[in-house]
Amino acid sequence: MGPKPTIRKLQKECRGKHLSAKGSKHILEKRLQEHVEANKEKKPPGIDVCGARLATHAEIGEEQEVITSAMGAFRQALQNDDLTVEEAGGEWVVGNRRGLNLAGLPARIALLQAQDASQDQKIASLQARNASLTSSLPSYKTLRNRFISTFKRDVLNNATEADKRIIARIRRFREASFPCWPQRALVGASQGCV
């Protein structure tokens, strides 16, 4: 029986299997054991072949130097890394932790692309709404200025000449656009304005 794993090694292994790395050593060991048990049950019977993923770091340089560096790094990874068998991206894969993390990469990329498309639709919707609000801004400003000017005239009794011009301009616009407005508001539709 080998040496007992430290809590740091257990946490690293949990993170590598996309499990929570929080808790005591006993909890981490139990979590990892449950994960192993759950994955044993997932393995379909009669599968004799699985993919292999091994990843490591290699130096960058001339082509032959890169190949030599990568071969040495792979040999070292095979000798020093713990190889495991896991289901990743819908297939069974054997490899080291770094390689197994890459095994599910195509599925994760597809998910992110779908989320990206969804975000693009939301952005387009927000841009359309922003354009609509921007186009209504002059009307809103006119209405706001009329309200403030009327409030200053009627409630505060201190309307300026600019306020009086704003009120008169809106009144002229309203009378030209809605000729029956004053009569309807005061006496109703009985005077012939419908």
VEXMI-75727 format. One line per field, with one value per residue: residue number from 1; residue in three letters; x negated, y negated, z of N, C-alpha, C in turn. Coordinates in Angstrom, 1 decimal, padded with zeros to 4 digits. Layout:
BEGIN
num <- [NUM / ...]
residu <- [ALA / ...]
n_px <- [X / ...]
n_py <- [Y / ...]
n_pz <- [Z / ...]
ca_px <- [X / ...]
ca_py <- [Y / ...]
ca_pz <- [Z / ...]
c_px <- [X / ...]
c_py <- [Y / ...]
c_pz <- [Z / ...]
//
This chain:
BEGIN
num <- [1 / 2 / 3 / 4 / 5 / 6 / 7 / 8 / 9 / 10 / 11 / 12 / 13 / 14 / 15 / 16 / 17 / 18 / 19 / 20 / 21 / 22 / 23 / 24 / 25 / 26 / 27 / 28 / 29 / 30 / 31 / 32 / 33 / 34 / 35 / 36 / 37 / 38 / 39 / 40 / 41 / 42 / 43 / 44 / 45 / 46 / 47 / 48 / 49 / 50 / 51 / 52 / 53 / 54 / 55 / 56 / 57 / 58 / 59 / 60 / 61 / 62 / 63 / 64 / 65 / 66 / 67 / 68 / 69 / 70 / 71 / 72 / 73 / 74 / 75 / 76 / 77 / 78 / 79 / 80 / 81 / 82 / 83 / 84 / 85 / 86 / 87 / 88 / 89 / 90 / 91 / 92 / 93 / 94 / 95 / 96 / 97 / 98 / 99 / 100 / 101 / 102 / 103 / 104 / 105 / 106 / 107 / 108 / 109 / 110 / 111 / 112 / 113 / 114 / 115 / 116 / 117 / 118 / 119 / 120 / 121 / 122 / 123 / 124 / 125 / 126 / 127 / 128 / 129 / 130 / 131 / 132 / 133 / 134 / 135 / 136 / 137 / 138 / 139 / 140 / 141 / 142 / 143 / 144 / 145 / 146 / 147 / 148 / 149 / 150 / 151 / 152 / 153 / 154 / 155 / 156 / 157 / 158 / 159 / 160 / 161 / 162 / 163 / 164 / 165 / 166 / 167 / 168 / 169 / 170 / 171 / 172 / 173 / 174 / 175 / 176 / 177 / 178 / 179 / 180 / 181 / 182 / 183 / 184 / 185 / 186 / 187 / 188 / 189 / 190 / 191 / 192 / 193 / 194]
residu <- [MET / GLY / PRO / LYS / PRO / THR / ILE / ARG / LYS / LEU / GLN / LYS / GLU / CYS / ARG / GLY / LYS / HIS / LEU / SER / ALA / LYS / GLY / SER / LYS / HIS / ILE / LEU / GLU / LYS / ARG / LEU / GLN / GLU / HIS / VAL / GLU / ALA / ASN / LYS / GLU / LYS / LYS / PRO / PRO / GLY / ILE / ASP / VAL / CYS / GLY / ALA / ARG / LEU / ALA / THR / HIS / ALA / GLU / ILE / GLY / GLU / GLU / GLN / GLU / VAL / ILE / THR / SER / ALA / MET / GLY / ALA / PHE / ARG / GLN / ALA / LEU / GLN / ASN / ASP / ASP / LEU / THR / VAL / GLU / GLU / ALA / GLY / GLY / GLU / TRP / VAL / VAL / GLY / ASN / ARG / ARG / GLY / LEU / ASN / LEU / ALA / GLY / LEU / PRO / ALA / ARG / ILE / ALA / LEU / LEU / GLN / ALA / GLN / ASP / ALA / SER / GLN / ASP / GLN / LYS / ILE / ALA / SER / LEU / GLN / ALA / ARG / ASN / ALA / SER / LEU / THR / SER / SER / LEU / PRO / SER / TYR / LYS / THR / LEU / ARG / ASN / ARG / PHE / ILE / SER / THR / PHE / LYS / ARG / ASP / VAL / LEU / ASN / ASN / ALA / THR / GLU / ALA / ASP / LYS / ARG / ILE / ILE / ALA / ARG / ILE / ARG / ARG / PHE / ARG / GLU / ALA / SER / PHE / PRO / CYS / TRP / PRO / GLN / ARG / ALA / LEU / VAL / GLY / ALA / SER / GLN / GLY / CYS / VAL]
n_px <- [-000.8 / -000.6 / -001.9 / 000.3 / 002.5 / 002.0 / 004.0 / 003.9 / 003.2 / 005.5 / 007.4 / 006.5 / 006.9 / 009.7 / 010.5 / 009.5 / 011.3 / 013.5 / 015.0 / 016.2 / 013.7 / 013.7 / 013.7 / 013.0 / 010.2 / 011.2 / 013.8 / 013.1 / 011.8 / 014.0 / 015.7 / 014.3 / 014.2 / 016.9 / 017.3 / 015.6 / 017.0 / 019.5 / 018.7 / 017.9 / 020.2 / 021.3 / 019.9 / 020.3 / 021.1 / 018.9 / 017.2 / 014.2 / 012.4 / 011.0 / 010.6 / 007.4 / 005.9 / 003.3 / 001.6 / -000.9 / -003.5 / -005.6 / -008.7 / -009.1 / -010.4 / -012.7 / -011.4 / -012.3 / -013.4 / -011.2 / -009.6 / -011.3 / -011.5 / -008.7 / -008.4 / -010.1 / -008.7 / -006.3 / -007.1 / -008.0 / -005.6 / -004.1 / -005.5 / -005.4 / -002.9 / 000.4 / 002.5 / 005.8 / 009.1 / 011.8 / 015.2 / 015.6 / 016.9 / 018.8 / 017.5 / 015.3 / 012.2 / 008.7 / 006.1 / 003.8 / 004.5 / 004.5 / 004.8 / 007.2 / 008.9 / 008.8 / 010.3 / 013.0 / 013.3 / 014.4 / 017.2 / 017.6 / 016.9 / 018.8 / 021.1 / 020.4 / 020.4 / 023.1 / 024.2 / 023.0 / 024.3 / 026.8 / 026.4 / 025.7 / 028.2 / 029.6 / 028.2 / 028.7 / 031.5 / 031.5 / 030.1 / 032.0 / 034.0 / 032.8 / 032.4 / 035.0 / 035.8 / 034.0 / 034.9 / 037.3 / 036.6 / 036.5 / 039.2 / 039.9 / 038.3 / 039.5 / 042.1 / 041.4 / 040.2 / 042.4 / 044.1 / 042.6 / 042.4 / 045.1 / 045.7 / 044.0 / 045.3 / 048.0 / 048.0 / 045.7 / 045.7 / 043.7 / 042.9 / 040.6 / 039.8 / 038.9 / 040.2 / 042.8 / 042.8 / 042.3 / 044.6 / 046.5 / 045.7 / 046.1 / 048.9 / 049.8 / 048.9 / 050.5 / 053.1 / 053.1 / 052.7 / 054.7 / 057.6 / 060.1 / 059.5 / 059.5 / 062.3 / 063.5 / 062.3 / 063.4 / 066.2 / 067.1 / 068.1 / 070.4 / 070.4 / 070.0 / 067.4 / 065.8]
n_py <- [001.2 / -002.2 / -005.5 / -007.7 / -010.0 / -013.5 / -016.3 / -018.4 / -017.1 / -015.5 / -017.6 / -018.7 / -016.5 / -016.3 / -018.8 / -018.3 / -016.3 / -017.8 / -018.2 / -019.4 / -021.0 / -021.4 / -020.9 / -018.5 / -016.1 / -013.5 / -013.9 / -014.7 / -012.3 / -010.5 / -011.8 / -011.5 / -008.7 / -008.1 / -009.2 / -007.6 / -005.2 / -005.9 / -006.3 / -003.8 / -002.4 / -003.7 / -002.8 / -001.2 / 002.2 / 004.5 / 002.8 / 002.6 / 000.9 / -002.4 / -005.9 / -007.7 / -010.2 / -012.4 / -015.0 / -017.6 / -019.9 / -021.5 / -022.7 / -025.6 / -026.2 / -025.4 / -023.1 / -020.4 / -020.5 / -021.0 / -018.7 / -016.8 / -017.7 / -017.5 / -014.7 / -013.8 / -015.1 / -013.8 / -011.1 / -011.5 / -012.3 / -010.0 / -008.3 / -009.6 / -010.7 / -010.0 / -007.8 / -007.7 / -006.3 / -007.6 / -008.9 / -011.1 / -013.7 / -012.0 / -009.7 / -007.0 / -007.5 / -007.2 / -008.6 / -011.3 / -013.8 / -016.4 / -015.8 / -014.5 / -016.6 / -018.0 / -016.2 / -016.6 / -018.9 / -019.7 / -019.4 / -021.3 / -023.6 / -023.7 / -024.1 / -026.7 / -028.1 / -028.0 / -029.4 / -031.9 / -032.6 / -032.9 / -035.1 / -037.0 / -037.4 / -038.5 / -040.9 / -042.1 / -042.5 / -044.3 / -046.5 / -047.2 / -048.1 / -050.2 / -051.9 / -052.5 / -053.9 / -056.0 / -057.3 / -058.3 / -060.2 / -063.2 / -063.8 / -063.1 / -065.0 / -067.4 / -067.1 / -066.8 / -069.3 / -070.9 / -070.1 / -070.8 / -073.6 / -074.3 / -073.5 / -075.3 / -077.7 / -077.3 / -076.2 / -077.1 / -079.7 / -081.2 / -081.4 / -081.7 / -083.8 / -082.1 / -079.8 / -080.5 / -080.7 / -078.0 / -076.8 / -078.1 / -077.4 / -074.6 / -074.7 / -075.9 / -073.9 / -071.7 / -072.7 / -073.0 / -070.4 / -068.9 / -070.0 / -070.0 / -069.7 / -071.7 / -072.3 / -069.8 / -069.1 / -071.0 / -071.3 / -068.9 / -066.5 / -067.6 / -069.9 / -069.4 / -068.6 / -065.7]
n_pz <- [000.0 / -000.9 / -000.1 / 001.9 / 000.3 / 000.3 / 001.5 / -000.3 / -002.7 / -003.0 / -003.3 / -005.7 / -007.4 / -007.2 / -008.4 / -011.0 / -011.8 / -012.1 / -009.7 / -006.5 / -004.6 / -001.9 / 001.6 / 004.2 / 004.5 / 004.7 / 003.6 / 001.0 / 000.1 / 000.2 / -001.7 / -004.0 / -004.2 / -004.5 / -007.0 / -008.6 / -008.2 / -009.4 / -012.0 / -012.8 / -013.0 / -015.2 / -017.4 / -020.4 / -021.0 / -022.6 / -024.0 / -025.6 / -026.6 / -026.4 / -026.6 / -026.5 / -024.7 / -024.2 / -022.7 / -022.5 / -021.8 / -024.2 / -025.5 / -027.5 / -030.7 / -033.3 / -035.8 / -035.5 / -033.0 / -031.4 / -031.8 / -030.7 / -028.1 / -027.4 / -027.5 / -025.5 / -023.3 / -023.4 / -022.9 / -020.2 / -019.0 / -019.3 / -017.6 / -015.2 / -014.6 / -013.4 / -015.0 / -016.1 / -016.7 / -018.1 / -018.8 / -021.4 / -023.1 / -024.2 / -024.9 / -024.0 / -022.5 / -022.1 / -020.3 / -019.2 / -016.6 / -017.8 / -020.5 / -020.5 / -019.8 / -022.2 / -023.8 / -023.6 / -024.8 / -027.5 / -027.1 / -025.1 / -026.5 / -028.5 / -026.9 / -025.9 / -028.3 / -029.0 / -026.8 / -027.3 / -029.7 / -028.8 / -027.1 / -029.0 / -030.3 / -028.2 / -027.9 / -030.4 / -030.1 / -027.9 / -029.1 / -031.1 / -029.4 / -028.1 / -030.3 / -030.9 / -028.5 / -028.7 / -031.0 / -030.0 / -028.2 / -028.8 / -028.8 / -026.2 / -024.8 / -025.5 / -024.4 / -021.7 / -021.2 / -021.6 / -019.5 / -017.2 / -017.6 / -017.5 / -014.9 / -013.5 / -014.2 / -013.3 / -010.6 / -009.2 / -009.8 / -011.2 / -013.8 / -016.5 / -019.4 / -021.4 / -020.6 / -021.0 / -023.8 / -024.6 / -023.7 / -025.3 / -027.9 / -027.8 / -027.5 / -029.9 / -031.7 / -030.8 / -031.3 / -034.0 / -034.8 / -033.6 / -033.9 / -032.5 / -029.9 / -027.7 / -027.5 / -027.0 / -024.6 / -022.9 / -023.3 / -024.4 / -026.9 / -028.0 / -029.5 / -032.1 / -032.8 / -033.3]
ca_px <- [000.0 / -001.4 / -001.7 / 001.6 / 002.4 / 002.3 / 005.3 / 003.6 / 003.3 / 006.9 / 008.1 / 006.1 / 007.6 / 011.1 / 010.7 / 009.3 / 012.5 / 014.6 / 015.7 / 015.8 / 012.4 / 013.8 / 014.0 / 011.9 / 009.5 / 012.2 / 014.9 / 012.6 / 011.7 / 015.3 / 016.2 / 013.5 / 014.6 / 018.2 / 017.1 / 015.1 / 018.1 / 020.5 / 018.2 / 017.8 / 021.6 / 021.6 / 019.2 / 021.1 / 020.4 / 018.4 / 016.4 / 012.9 / 011.5 / 011.3 / 009.6 / 006.3 / 005.5 / 002.2 / 001.2 / -002.0 / -004.2 / -006.8 / -009.4 / -008.9 / -011.7 / -012.8 / -010.5 / -012.8 / -013.6 / -009.8 / -009.3 / -012.2 / -011.0 / -007.4 / -008.5 / -010.6 / -007.7 / -005.3 / -007.7 / -008.0 / -004.2 / -003.6 / -006.1 / -005.1 / -001.4 / 001.4 / 003.4 / 007.1 / 010.1 / 013.1 / 016.0 / 015.4 / 017.5 / 019.6 / 016.7 / 014.4 / 010.9 / 007.6 / 005.1 / 003.5 / 005.5 / 004.5 / 005.3 / 008.7 / 009.6 / 009.0 / 011.2 / 014.4 / 013.3 / 015.3 / 018.5 / 017.7 / 016.8 / 020.1 / 022.0 / 020.1 / 020.9 / 024.6 / 024.4 / 022.6 / 025.3 / 027.9 / 026.0 / 025.8 / 029.6 / 030.0 / 027.6 / 029.5 / 032.7 / 031.2 / 029.8 / 033.2 / 034.8 / 032.1 / 032.7 / 036.4 / 035.8 / 033.3 / 035.8 / 038.4 / 036.0 / 036.9 / 040.6 / 039.9 / 037.8 / 040.5 / 043.1 / 040.8 / 040.0 / 043.8 / 044.6 / 041.8 / 042.8 / 046.5 / 045.6 / 043.5 / 046.3 / 049.3 / 047.8 / 044.7 / 045.9 / 042.5 / 042.5 / 039.8 / 040.2 / 038.6 / 041.3 / 044.0 / 042.6 / 042.4 / 046.1 / 047.2 / 045.3 / 046.9 / 050.3 / 049.9 / 048.8 / 051.7 / 054.3 / 053.0 / 052.8 / 056.0 / 058.4 / 061.2 / 059.0 / 060.0 / 063.8 / 063.8 / 061.9 / 064.2 / 067.7 / 067.4 / 068.3 / 071.7 / 070.3 / 069.7 / 066.1 / 065.8]
ca_py <- [000.0 / -003.4 / -006.6 / -008.3 / -011.2 / -014.7 / -017.0 / -019.2 / -016.1 / -015.2 / -018.7 / -018.8 / -015.4 / -016.7 / -019.8 / -017.6 / -015.6 / -018.8 / -018.0 / -020.4 / -020.7 / -021.9 / -019.9 / -017.8 / -015.0 / -012.4 / -014.2 / -014.6 / -010.9 / -010.0 / -012.3 / -010.8 / -007.3 / -008.1 / -009.5 / -006.4 / -004.2 / -006.3 / -006.1 / -002.3 / -002.0 / -004.3 / -002.1 / -000.2 / 003.5 / 005.0 / 001.9 / 003.0 / -000.2 / -003.7 / -006.9 / -008.1 / -011.7 / -012.7 / -016.4 / -018.1 / -021.1 / -021.3 / -023.9 / -026.2 / -026.5 / -024.8 / -022.0 / -019.2 / -020.7 / -020.9 / -017.3 / -016.1 / -018.2 / -016.9 / -013.3 / -013.7 / -015.5 / -012.7 / -010.0 / -011.8 / -012.3 / -008.5 / -007.7 / -010.3 / -011.0 / -008.9 / -007.7 / -007.2 / -006.1 / -008.4 / -009.2 / -012.5 / -014.1 / -010.9 / -008.5 / -006.6 / -008.0 / -007.0 / -009.7 / -012.0 / -014.8 / -017.5 / -015.2 / -014.2 / -017.8 / -018.3 / -015.3 / -017.1 / -020.3 / -019.9 / -019.6 / -022.6 / -024.6 / -023.8 / -024.8 / -028.1 / -028.8 / -028.2 / -030.6 / -033.1 / -032.9 / -033.5 / -036.5 / -037.9 / -037.7 / -039.5 / -042.2 / -042.7 / -043.0 / -045.5 / -047.5 / -047.7 / -048.8 / -051.4 / -052.8 / -053.0 / -054.9 / -057.2 / -058.1 / -059.0 / -061.2 / -064.6 / -064.0 / -063.1 / -066.2 / -068.4 / -066.8 / -067.1 / -070.8 / -071.5 / -069.8 / -071.7 / -075.0 / -074.5 / -073.4 / -076.5 / -078.7 / -077.1 / -075.9 / -077.9 / -081.1 / -082.0 / -081.0 / -082.7 / -084.1 / -080.9 / -078.8 / -080.9 / -080.4 / -076.6 / -076.5 / -078.7 / -076.6 / -073.3 / -075.0 / -076.1 / -072.5 / -070.9 / -073.3 / -072.7 / -068.9 / -068.4 / -071.3 / -069.9 / -069.4 / -072.6 / -072.2 / -068.5 / -069.1 / -071.9 / -071.1 / -067.6 / -066.4 / -068.1 / -071.1 / -069.0 / -068.0 / -064.3]
ca_pz <- [000.0 / -001.1 / 000.9 / 001.9 / -000.4 / 001.1 / 001.2 / -001.6 / -003.9 / -003.1 / -003.9 / -007.1 / -008.1 / -007.3 / -009.4 / -012.2 / -012.2 / -012.0 / -008.4 / -005.5 / -003.8 / -000.5 / 002.6 / 004.9 / 003.7 / 004.7 / 002.6 / -000.4 / -000.3 / 000.0 / -002.9 / -005.1 / -004.2 / -005.1 / -008.4 / -009.2 / -008.3 / -010.4 / -013.4 / -013.1 / -013.4 / -016.5 / -018.4 / -021.1 / -021.0 / -023.9 / -024.7 / -025.6 / -027.2 / -026.0 / -027.1 / -025.6 / -024.7 / -023.3 / -023.0 / -021.7 / -022.3 / -025.0 / -025.8 / -028.9 / -031.4 / -034.6 / -035.9 / -035.0 / -031.5 / -030.9 / -031.9 / -029.7 / -026.8 / -027.1 / -027.3 / -024.1 / -022.4 / -023.4 / -022.1 / -018.8 / -018.6 / -019.2 / -016.5 / -013.9 / -014.4 / -013.2 / -016.2 / -015.7 / -017.7 / -017.8 / -020.0 / -021.7 / -024.4 / -024.8 / -025.3 / -023.0 / -022.9 / -021.2 / -020.4 / -017.9 / -016.3 / -018.8 / -021.8 / -020.3 / -019.8 / -023.6 / -024.4 / -023.6 / -025.3 / -028.6 / -026.6 / -024.4 / -027.5 / -029.2 / -026.0 / -025.8 / -029.5 / -028.9 / -025.9 / -028.1 / -030.7 / -028.0 / -026.7 / -030.2 / -030.4 / -027.1 / -028.2 / -031.5 / -029.5 / -027.1 / -030.0 / -031.7 / -028.4 / -027.9 / -031.5 / -030.7 / -027.5 / -029.2 / -031.9 / -029.3 / -027.3 / -029.0 / -028.3 / -024.7 / -024.3 / -025.7 / -023.4 / -020.4 / -021.0 / -021.4 / -018.1 / -016.3 / -017.8 / -017.0 / -013.4 / -013.0 / -014.3 / -012.5 / -009.2 / -008.5 / -010.2 / -011.5 / -015.2 / -017.3 / -020.8 / -022.1 / -020.2 / -021.7 / -025.3 / -024.7 / -023.5 / -026.5 / -029.0 / -027.7 / -027.7 / -031.3 / -032.3 / -030.4 / -032.0 / -035.5 / -035.0 / -033.0 / -033.8 / -031.6 / -028.6 / -026.6 / -027.3 / -026.5 / -023.3 / -022.1 / -023.4 / -024.9 / -028.3 / -028.4 / -030.4 / -033.5 / -032.9 / -032.9]
c_px <- [-000.9 / -001.2 / -000.3 / 001.5 / 002.7 / 003.6 / 005.1 / 003.8 / 004.8 / 007.7 / 007.8 / 006.8 / 009.1 / 011.4 / 010.5 / 010.5 / 013.8 / 015.5 / 015.3 / 014.6 / 012.5 / 014.2 / 012.8 / 011.3 / 010.5 / 013.3 / 014.4 / 012.4 / 013.0 / 015.9 / 015.6 / 014.0 / 016.0 / 018.2 / 016.6 / 016.2 / 019.2 / 020.0 / 018.1 / 019.2 / 021.9 / 021.0 / 020.1 / 020.4 / 020.0 / 017.6 / 014.9 / 011.9 / 012.0 / 010.3 / 008.5 / 006.0 / 004.4 / 001.7 / 000.1 / -002.5 / -005.4 / -007.4 / -009.1 / -010.2 / -011.6 / -011.9 / -011.1 / -013.0 / -012.2 / -009.4 / -010.1 / -011.7 / -009.7 / -007.5 / -009.1 / -009.5 / -006.6 / -005.8 / -007.6 / -006.5 / -003.7 / -004.3 / -005.7 / -003.7 / -000.6 / 002.3 / 004.7 / 008.0 / 011.3 / 013.9 / 015.9 / 016.0 / 018.3 / 018.8 / 015.8 / 013.0 / 009.9 / 006.6 / 004.7 / 004.5 / 005.6 / 005.1 / 006.8 / 009.5 / 009.8 / 010.0 / 012.6 / 014.5 / 014.2 / 016.7 / 018.7 / 017.6 / 018.2 / 021.1 / 021.7 / 020.5 / 022.4 / 024.9 / 024.0 / 023.7 / 026.5 / 027.6 / 026.1 / 027.3 / 030.1 / 029.4 / 028.3 / 030.8 / 032.6 / 030.8 / 031.0 / 034.0 / 034.1 / 032.4 / 034.1 / 036.5 / 035.1 / 034.1 / 036.9 / 037.9 / 036.4 / 038.4 / 040.7 / 039.4 / 038.8 / 041.6 / 042.6 / 040.7 / 041.4 / 044.3 / 043.9 / 042.2 / 044.2 / 046.5 / 045.1 / 044.5 / 047.5 / 049.0 / 046.8 / 044.9 / 044.7 / 042.0 / 041.7 / 040.4 / 040.0 / 039.7 / 042.5 / 043.9 / 042.8 / 043.9 / 046.8 / 046.9 / 046.1 / 048.4 / 050.6 / 049.9 / 050.1 / 053.0 / 054.3 / 053.2 / 054.2 / 056.9 / 059.6 / 060.8 / 059.6 / 061.5 / 064.1 / 063.4 / 062.8 / 065.7 / 068.0 / 067.6 / 069.6 / 071.6 / 069.9 / 068.3 / 066.1 / 064.4]
c_py <- [-001.2 / -004.4 / -007.2 / -009.6 / -012.4 / -015.4 / -017.8 / -018.3 / -015.7 / -016.4 / -018.9 / -017.7 / -015.7 / -017.7 / -019.2 / -016.8 / -016.5 / -018.5 / -019.2 / -020.0 / -021.2 / -020.8 / -019.3 / -016.7 / -013.9 / -012.7 / -014.2 / -013.2 / -010.2 / -010.5 / -011.7 / -009.4 / -007.2 / -008.3 / -008.3 / -005.3 / -004.6 / -006.1 / -004.7 / -001.9 / -002.6 / -003.5 / -001.0 / 001.1 / 003.9 / 004.0 / 002.3 / 001.9 / -001.5 / -004.6 / -007.1 / -009.5 / -011.9 / -014.1 / -016.8 / -019.3 / -020.7 / -022.7 / -024.3 / -026.5 / -025.9 / -023.5 / -020.7 / -019.3 / -020.5 / -019.5 / -016.5 / -016.5 / -017.6 / -015.4 / -013.0 / -014.0 / -014.4 / -011.5 / -010.3 / -011.8 / -010.8 / -007.9 / -008.3 / -010.5 / -009.8 / -008.9 / -007.1 / -007.0 / -006.8 / -008.6 / -010.7 / -012.8 / -012.9 / -009.7 / -008.2 / -006.9 / -007.6 / -008.1 / -010.3 / -013.1 / -015.9 / -017.0 / -015.0 / -015.5 / -018.3 / -017.4 / -015.9 / -018.5 / -020.5 / -020.2 / -020.9 / -023.7 / -024.8 / -024.4 / -026.3 / -028.8 / -029.0 / -029.3 / -031.9 / -033.5 / -033.5 / -034.9 / -037.5 / -038.3 / -038.7 / -040.9 / -042.9 / -043.3 / -044.3 / -046.7 / -048.1 / -048.5 / -050.2 / -052.4 / -053.4 / -054.1 / -056.2 / -058.0 / -058.8 / -060.1 / -062.6 / -064.8 / -064.0 / -064.4 / -067.4 / -068.3 / -067.2 / -068.6 / -071.4 / -071.3 / -070.7 / -073.1 / -075.2 / -074.4 / -074.7 / -077.7 / -078.5 / -076.9 / -076.8 / -079.4 / -081.9 / -081.5 / -082.1 / -082.9 / -082.8 / -079.8 / -079.2 / -080.6 / -078.9 / -076.2 / -076.9 / -077.8 / -075.2 / -073.6 / -075.1 / -074.7 / -071.7 / -071.4 / -073.0 / -071.2 / -068.4 / -069.6 / -071.2 / -069.7 / -070.4 / -072.4 / -070.9 / -068.5 / -069.9 / -071.5 / -069.7 / -067.6 / -067.0 / -069.3 / -070.7 / -068.5 / -066.6 / -063.7]
c_pz <- [000.0 / 000.0 / 000.8 / 001.2 / 000.6 / 000.7 / -000.1 / -002.8 / -004.1 / -003.8 / -005.4 / -008.0 / -008.3 / -008.4 / -010.8 / -012.7 / -012.1 / -010.8 / -007.5 / -004.8 / -002.4 / 000.4 / 003.3 / 004.0 / 003.6 / 003.6 / 001.2 / -000.8 / -000.6 / -001.4 / -004.1 / -005.3 / -004.8 / -006.6 / -009.1 / -009.3 / -009.3 / -011.8 / -013.7 / -013.6 / -014.8 / -017.6 / -019.1 / -021.2 / -022.5 / -024.6 / -024.5 / -026.0 / -026.7 / -026.5 / -026.0 / -025.8 / -023.7 / -023.7 / -022.1 / -022.3 / -023.1 / -025.3 / -027.3 / -029.5 / -032.8 / -034.6 / -035.2 / -033.5 / -030.8 / -030.8 / -030.8 / -028.3 / -026.4 / -026.8 / -025.9 / -023.1 / -022.3 / -022.6 / -020.6 / -018.3 / -018.4 / -018.0 / -015.2 / -013.6 / -014.2 / -014.4 / -015.6 / -016.9 / -017.3 / -019.1 / -020.2 / -023.1 / -025.1 / -025.2 / -024.1 / -023.4 / -021.7 / -021.4 / -019.1 / -017.8 / -017.4 / -020.1 / -021.7 / -020.3 / -021.3 / -024.3 / -024.6 / -024.3 / -026.5 / -028.1 / -025.9 / -025.4 / -028.2 / -028.2 / -025.9 / -027.1 / -029.5 / -027.9 / -026.5 / -029.0 / -029.9 / -027.5 / -027.8 / -030.5 / -029.4 / -027.4 / -029.3 / -031.0 / -028.7 / -028.0 / -030.7 / -030.7 / -028.2 / -029.1 / -031.3 / -029.6 / -027.9 / -030.1 / -031.2 / -028.3 / -027.6 / -028.5 / -026.8 / -024.2 / -024.4 / -024.6 / -022.0 / -020.2 / -020.9 / -020.0 / -017.1 / -016.4 / -017.2 / -015.5 / -012.8 / -013.1 / -013.4 / -011.0 / -008.5 / -008.8 / -010.5 / -012.9 / -015.9 / -018.7 / -021.6 / -021.8 / -021.0 / -023.2 / -025.5 / -024.6 / -024.8 / -027.7 / -029.0 / -028.0 / -029.2 / -032.1 / -032.0 / -031.2 / -033.4 / -035.7 / -034.6 / -032.8 / -032.9 / -030.2 / -027.5 / -026.4 / -026.6 / -025.0 / -022.4 / -022.1 / -024.0 / -026.4 / -028.8 / -029.3 / -031.8 / -033.7 / -032.4 / -032.9]
//
